[in-house]
Amino acid sequence: MGHTLVVIPARMQSTRLPGKPLADINGEPMIAHVWRRAIEADVGRVIVASDSEEINAVIQARGGEAVLTRLDHPSGSDRVFEAMSKVDRGDVEVILNLQGDLPSPSPARRAPA
C-alpha cells in the first residue's frame, strides 16, 4: 500500500502580500502554523515546497522537512509536483496539496463520510 504525502507550497512573491508565508501570527510565521496543523492531522509525510531558503529554514528549525523549488513556477500545483518528484521513492499513492496560507483549520476535523 502506498503512502500519503502532504505538500504545502509556499512562495515569497505574493502580489497582494509579499512575504506572506513569514507573516507573524501570535509570534510564529504563518507557514509554521500550517505545517504544524498538517503534522497534527497525522495523515502522512508532510513537506513544505518553497522557493525560499528563509521559509525552509523556519520549517527545518522546527524539525520539519522542506524542499527548495524553482522561483518561476506559474502555480502552487507546479511547485508541489517539483517537490514530490524530488522526494517520492515510488511509494506515494496520494498527494495532498495543502495551501500554505490556511493557518487556522483544526487538524481534528474530518469531512463527512
Kinemage of the C-alpha trace (Angstrom):
@kinemage 1
@onewidth
@group {chain A} dominant
@subgroup {mainchain}
@vectorlist {calphas} color= white
{ca met a 1} P 0.000 0.000 0.000
{ca gly a 2} L 1.246 3.461 -0.872
{ca his a 3} L 1.695 6.391 1.418
{ca thr a 4} L 0.181 9.849 1.616
{ca leu a 5} L 2.383 12.865 1.003
{ca val a 6} L 1.165 16.268 2.199
{ca val a 7} L 2.863 19.066 0.297
{ca ile a 8} L 2.495 22.690 1.406
{ca pro a 9} L 3.527 25.082 -1.379
{ca ala a 10} L 4.827 28.471 -0.295
{ca arg a 11} L 6.372 31.397 -2.115
{ca met a 12} L 7.666 34.785 -1.077
{ca gln a 13} L 6.492 36.743 -4.144
{ca ser a 14} L 2.791 37.047 -3.361
{ca thr a 15} L 1.442 40.017 -5.308
{ca arg a 16} L -1.015 41.087 -2.620
{ca leu a 17} L 1.180 40.393 0.411
{ca pro a 18} L 4.863 39.816 -0.352
{ca gly a 19} L 6.488 37.567 2.243
{ca lys a 20} L 3.093 36.190 3.313
{ca pro a 21} L 4.389 32.773 4.494
{ca leu a 22} L 6.513 34.537 7.104
{ca ala a 23} L 3.713 36.837 8.299
{ca asp a 24} L 3.630 36.793 12.095
{ca ile a 25} L 0.607 35.165 13.723
{ca asn a 26} L 0.853 35.113 17.517
{ca gly a 27} L 4.643 35.151 17.415
{ca glu a 28} L 5.057 32.434 14.808
{ca pro a 29} L 5.288 32.581 10.993
{ca met a 30} L 2.111 31.618 9.127
{ca ile a 31} L 3.854 28.725 7.336
{ca ala a 32} L 4.842 27.219 10.705
{ca his a 33} L 1.186 27.195 11.801
{ca val a 34} L 0.134 25.442 8.583
{ca trp a 35} L 2.972 22.904 8.827
{ca arg a 36} L 2.194 22.155 12.490
{ca arg a 37} L -1.502 21.578 11.764
{ca ala a 38} L -0.593 19.225 8.923
{ca ile a 39} L 1.676 17.248 11.260
{ca glu a 40} L -1.073 17.124 13.912
{ca ala a 41} L -3.556 15.763 11.354
{ca asp a 42} L -1.310 12.684 11.094
{ca val a 43} L -2.363 11.696 7.570
{ca gly a 44} L 1.103 11.174 6.124
{ca arg a 45} L 4.526 12.623 5.493
{ca val a 46} L 4.480 16.445 5.402
{ca ile a 47} L 6.843 18.630 3.391
{ca val a 48} L 6.939 22.325 2.622
{ca ala a 49} L 7.769 23.153 -1.003
{ca ser a 50} L 9.217 26.644 -1.147
{ca asp a 51} L 11.197 28.967 -3.388
{ca ser a 52} L 12.871 30.492 -0.336
{ca glu a 53} L 15.717 29.377 1.891
{ca glu a 54} L 14.205 31.588 4.607
{ca ile a 55} L 10.877 29.707 4.557
{ca asn a 56} L 12.682 26.379 4.505
{ca ala a 57} L 14.840 27.424 7.462
{ca val a 58} L 11.701 28.190 9.507
{ca ile a 59} L 10.369 24.675 8.898
{ca gln a 60} L 13.715 22.932 9.391
{ca ala a 61} L 14.279 24.789 12.684
{ca arg a 62} L 11.078 23.127 13.918
{ca gly a 63} L 12.244 19.676 12.836
{ca gly a 64} L 10.261 19.689 9.600
{ca glu a 65} L 11.115 18.774 6.064
{ca ala a 66} L 11.382 21.442 3.364
{ca val a 67} L 12.269 21.217 -0.308
{ca leu a 68} L 13.708 24.138 -2.249
{ca thr a 69} L 11.888 24.642 -5.548
{ca arg a 70} L 12.375 26.919 -8.536
{ca leu a 71} L 11.239 30.552 -8.410
{ca asp a 72} L 9.416 30.518 -11.751
{ca his a 73} L 6.518 28.144 -11.120
{ca pro a 74} L 3.228 29.506 -12.506
{ca ser a 75} L 1.178 27.778 -9.793
{ca gly a 76} L 1.357 26.068 -6.437
{ca ser a 77} L 0.496 22.786 -8.141
{ca asp a 78} L 3.653 23.076 -10.245
{ca arg a 79} L 5.645 23.673 -7.058
{ca val a 80} L 4.010 20.612 -5.455
{ca phe a 81} L 4.902 18.471 -8.488
{ca glu a 82} L 8.557 19.533 -8.402
{ca ala a 83} L 8.853 18.810 -4.680
{ca met a 84} L 7.041 15.483 -4.953
{ca ser a 85} L 9.339 14.492 -7.810
{ca lys a 86} L 12.339 15.136 -5.568
{ca val a 87} L 11.132 13.127 -2.557
{ca asp a 88} L 8.957 10.288 -3.883
{ca arg a 89} L 10.686 6.919 -3.703
{ca gly a 90} L 7.903 5.240 -5.650
{ca asp a 91} L 5.650 4.636 -2.665
{ca val a 92} L 3.462 7.766 -2.761
{ca glu a 93} L -0.096 6.902 -3.635
{ca val a 94} L -1.922 10.057 -2.512
{ca ile a 95} L -0.665 13.643 -2.726
{ca leu a 96} L -2.445 16.328 -0.727
{ca asn a 97} L -1.806 19.925 -1.773
{ca leu a 98} L -2.353 21.912 1.428
{ca gln a 99} L -2.434 25.652 0.864
{ca gly a 100} L 0.302 27.470 2.763
{ca asp a 101} L -1.927 30.395 3.688
{ca leu a 102} L -4.593 28.488 5.648
{ca pro a 103} L -3.238 28.523 9.200
{ca ser a 104} L -6.468 28.044 11.149
{ca pro a 105} L -8.179 24.736 10.202
{ca ser a 106} L -8.381 22.235 13.014
{ca pro a 107} L -6.439 19.058 12.236
{ca ala a 108} L -9.129 17.058 14.056
{ca arg a 109} L -11.941 18.000 11.680
{ca arg a 110} L -12.984 15.264 9.342
{ca ala a 111} L -15.142 15.537 6.253
{ca pro a 112} L -18.500 13.757 6.490
{ca ala a 113} L -18.415 10.227 5.142
